[in-house]
Amino acid sequence: MTPAAFAVLTLDAVRHNLSKVRSCAPEAKIMAVIKANGYGHGMLRIAEALQDVDAFAVARVDEGMRLRKAGFKQRIAVLEGFSCTEEFEELLTYQLEPVVHSFTQLEIIETITEVQGCNIWLKIDTGMNRLGFKPADFDLVYQRLNCCSLIKQPINLMTHFANADVANDAKTLQQIKLFNDTVDGFIGERSLANSAAILAWEQSLSDWVRPGVMLYGISPFPEVTGQQLGLRPVMELHSRLIAIKPVAAGDTVGYGGSWLCEKSTTLGVVAIGYGDGYPRYAKVGTPVLVNGQRVELIGRVSMDMITVDLGVVTEAKVGDSVTLWGETLPVEEIALWSDTIPYTLVCGVTQRVQLIDK
Ligand SMILES: *Cc1c(COP(=O)(O)O)cnc(C)c1O
């Protein structure tokens, strides 16, 4: 018997979504972003499904080490880089490619002379105001890095967008221009685009693209689903009914008694809750599929369970299958009902949920 809460991962869908990246950016090399445990899908299985990309990207050194220890030989960029000498040495040992974004890092790099051939990604902050050197510091930093025997030439150049998910956004245009102006005349491969930019900002494609969320079949845009963009969702989150009972008008359901039954109905208890990563803030009315039929969430989400109004699904019985999101119930829709973005839902699936490959 499968555990109560489990997620089915369709790896063919990952490959389909990769082909969508290729059709949007046919000239570009692909750095597949598989940080945060492959956006909650299981980093190693996703890496396995994406064997023929040009590089992987993770956020942290330990994620890159895990890939190496599992035997992956591809290039691996580490998007947060490193923050001390020890971490940088680990990076070198595992042949990971750090994003270099700060003077602290530059100074550490300059102290190391006994190693060679380290590929780095020099990041310019063109307006996101998170990681990256200011454009005004770029020339100097580039020259200093060029003097380090450790660093492989030519240096790769990158930036990251703040608003690429916003159609016709002026700030994105500014960021593209500022990046291009800053690196103009310098050699080195360029990388700007995340999923939203791959899908909506053709002028940002350049030498490398960095798709993340779209590989998992999820839309980076609010109010649009991955399926509407020609993507296929990878994760389906499932559980089952563990109790069914009548509720009478006037009864309340769940913690705080916040849901008041107005008309007698049948209630279903489903074995999934925020302890599994189902969003605590999913509102009453959030759709849930019971035997493939849509019903509504009622009452508060608790740690291990949710309650649904079985209403019209009269033949439902204990043990029946429940789908929380997937092919026929877009995770984007659940995100809207929970005042969040789909990224947080898939990343938030917890250890307790068994991941099963399909
Ligand atoms: C996470 C991340 C990406 C991928 O973003 P998506 O929106 O998931 O495509 C790309 N680049 C950087 C620097 C990131 O941190």
The ligand as an SDF file (V2000), in Angstrom:
LIG
                    3D

 15 15  0  0  0  0  0  0  0  0999 V2000
   16.3480   30.4010   -9.0630 C   0  0  0  0  0  0  0  0  0  0  0  0
   17.0920   31.1280  -10.0940 C   0  0  0  0  0  0  0  0  0  0  0  0
   16.8080   30.9290  -11.4620 C   0  0  0  0  0  0  0  0  0  0  0  0
   15.6240   30.1190  -11.9470 C   0  0  0  0  0  0  0  0  0  0  0  0
   14.4550   30.9110  -11.7970 O   0  0  0  0  0  0  0  0  0  0  0  0
   13.0300   30.3980  -12.3110 P   0  0  0  0  0  0  0  0  0  0  0  0
   12.1250   31.5530  -12.0700 O   0  0  0  0  0  0  0  0  0  0  0  0
   12.6640   29.2380  -11.4290 O   0  0  0  0  0  0  0  0  0  0  0  0
   13.1940   30.0150  -13.7190 O   0  0  0  0  0  0  0  0  0  0  0  0
   17.6500   31.5180  -12.3850 C   0  0  0  0  0  0  0  0  0  0  0  0
   18.6760   32.3040  -11.9940 N   0  0  0  0  0  0  0  0  0  0  0  0
   18.9450   32.5490  -10.6940 C   0  0  0  0  0  0  0  0  0  0  0  0
   20.0930   33.4340  -10.3350 C   0  0  0  0  0  0  0  0  0  0  0  0
   18.1570   31.9860   -9.7100 C   0  0  0  0  0  0  0  0  0  0  0  0
   18.4140   32.2530   -8.4210 O   0  0  0  0  0  0  0  0  0  0  0  0
  1  2  1  0
  2  3  1  0
  2 14  2  0
  3  4  1  0
  3 10  2  0
  4  5  1  0
  5  6  1  0
  6  7  2  0
  6  8  1  0
  6  9  1  0
 10 11  1  0
 11 12  2  0
 12 13  1  0
 12 14  1  0
 14 15  1  0
M  END
$$$$
